[in-house]
Amino acid sequence: MSAAEETTVKPRVQIYGSSVAGNIFVKKNQEWVQTVLTIHKIPFEFVDVAADEDALKYMKRRNRGAVGLPQLFTDGEFKGLYKEFEEAVEARELKKFLDLED
C-alpha cells in the first residue's frame, strides 16, 4: 500500500445502491443523490449491493427494515431512503439529515 493510499480517508457518507438496478427510477434516484452530494461537496462512497453480498447483508442488518434503493448511511449508520433524502434537500437540511453539521 502506498503512502497516499494509507492516508486516504474513507468518505463518511455511503450510498447503498445497485449498478444493475432494473428499475429506471432507482437508477435515476441514485444518480440524483450522487449529483446533489457532489454539488454540496460532500464526499461519498457508492456501495454496489449487486456486486457485494457482504455489503448487501450489512445494509439489511443496519437499515431498520427499510426497503428500496438507494439508501443513505453516514459513518455506517442508516439515515434514510431516497424520499427522506429528497425531503431534506428541499428543506435545506441535507447536512442535518446526514449528521454532518459542524
QUITAKA-V253496 format. One record per residue. N is the residue number from 1. RES is the residue in three letters. PHI is phi in whole degrees, 0 to 359 (none if undefined). PSI is psi in whole degrees, -180 to 180 (* if undefined). OMEGA is omega in whole degrees, 0 to 359 (999 if undefined). Layout:
BEGIN
{{N	RES	PHI	PSI	OMEGA} {N	RES	PHI	PSI	OMEGA}}
END
This chain:
BEGIN
{{1	MET	none	133	181} {2	SER	282	165	178} {3	ALA	299	-37	180} {4	ALA	296	-41	179} {5	GLU	294	-37	181} {6	GLU	293	-32	183} {7	THR	267	-4	179} {8	THR	292	127	180} {9	VAL	267	131	178} {10	LYS	292	134	179} {11	PRO	301	144	181} {12	ARG	288	-28	184} {13	VAL	260	133	176} {14	GLN	238	137	172} {15	ILE	254	115	175} {16	TYR	269	120	183} {17	GLY	209	-165	182} {18	SER	223	132	178} {19	SER	283	-14	181} {20	VAL	242	27	180} {21	ALA	302	125	180} {22	GLY	280	-17	182} {23	ASN	270	122	182} {24	ILE	300	-33	180} {25	PHE	291	-37	178} {26	VAL	297	-47	179} {27	LYS	300	-47	180} {28	LYS	298	-44	181} {29	ASN	294	-40	177} {30	GLN	299	-44	180} {31	GLU	296	-41	181} {32	TRP	294	-43	178} {33	VAL	301	-46	180} {34	GLN	297	-41	179} {35	THR	297	-46	181} {36	VAL	298	-46	180} {37	LEU	297	-40	178} {38	THR	296	-46	179} {39	ILE	301	-39	181} {40	HIS	275	5	179} {41	LYS	56	41	177} {42	ILE	257	111	179} {43	PRO	297	143	180} {44	PHE	213	164	175} {45	GLU	237	131	174} {46	PHE	269	122	180} {47	VAL	253	115	184} {48	ASP	272	102	183} {49	VAL	288	-16	177} {50	ALA	286	-27	183} {51	ALA	257	-7	186} {52	ASP	223	98	182} {53	GLU	300	-38	179} {54	ASP	296	-39	178} {55	ALA	295	-40	178} {56	LEU	298	-45	179} {57	LYS	297	-44	179} {58	TYR	300	-48	181} {59	MET	302	-45	182} {60	LYS	293	-34	178} {61	ARG	290	-32	189} {62	ARG	260	-11	191} {63	ASN	267	14	176} {64	ARG	55	36	176} {65	GLY	82	7	180} {66	ALA	295	143	180} {67	VAL	239	135	177} {68	GLY	121	161	178} {69	LEU	231	152	357} {70	PRO	282	159	175} {71	GLN	240	141	183} {72	LEU	252	134	177} {73	PHE	230	147	171} {74	THR	233	126	182} {75	ASP	51	37	178} {76	GLY	81	1	181} {77	GLU	257	130	180} {78	PHE	297	131	179} {79	LYS	249	-32	179} {80	GLY	157	180	178} {81	LEU	264	-179	181} {82	TYR	306	-46	184} {83	LYS	301	-45	179} {84	GLU	294	-38	177} {85	PHE	299	-48	180} {86	GLU	300	-43	179} {87	GLU	297	-40	179} {88	ALA	295	-40	178} {89	VAL	296	-47	181} {90	GLU	298	-35	180} {91	ALA	274	3	183} {92	ARG	58	40	180} {93	GLU	235	34	183} {94	LEU	300	-49	182} {95	LYS	295	-35	177} {96	LYS	295	-46	179} {97	PHE	303	-41	182} {98	LEU	272	3	183} {99	ASP	56	47	180} {100	LEU	244	13	181} {101	GLU	292	143	180} {102	ASP	284	*	999}}
END
